[in-house]
């Protein structure tokens, strides 16, 4: 009988003008992820994606800085303009799936207005 592998969890966090709170949030979230990983509740491959939804402050600069400091754990995605709640980009997220891992394709609109940071 084989052991069940812990799930890989992707924490997707929408950010709009979050320069004041993003570092605080990430400090606690990364500590929680590390704790969950050590307890084998989640896979070491679990990660955070910060989605900058067209912020007008320094949010993207901070996302880039954080992703460089944690290249395997934190990724960034920048939308060139505010498109509202993230469900506009990922309409299929609301569909339930029997699959343990589900991936989503960006709509054509989002593919042409996104920029990513991988540390």
URZI-V607032 format. One record per backbone hydrogen bond with DSSP energy under -0.5 kcal/mol. CO is the residue of the C=O (numbers start at 1). NH is the residue of the N-H. If there is no record, write none. Layout:
# URZI-V607032
<<CO NH> <CO NH>>
This chain:
# URZI-V607032
<<7 9> <7 43> <9 11> <9 47> <10 12> <11 13> <11 49> <12 14> <13 51> <15 53> <18 21> <18 22> <21 25> <22 26> <23 27> <24 28> <25 29> <26 30> <27 31> <28 32> <29 33> <30 34> <31 35> <32 36> <33 37> <34 38> <35 39> <36 41> <36 42> <37 40> <41 7> <43 46> <47 11> <48 50> <48 75> <49 13> <49 51> <50 52> <50 77> <51 15> <51 53> <52 54> <52 79> <58 62> <59 63> <60 64> <61 65> <62 66> <63 67> <64 68> <65 69> <66 70> <68 71> <70 73> <70 74> <73 48> <75 50> <76 117> <77 52> <77 79> <78 115> <79 54> <85 88> <86 89> <86 90> <89 107> <90 93> <91 94> <92 95> <107 111> <108 112> <109 113> <110 113> <110 114> <113 80> <115 78> <117 76>>
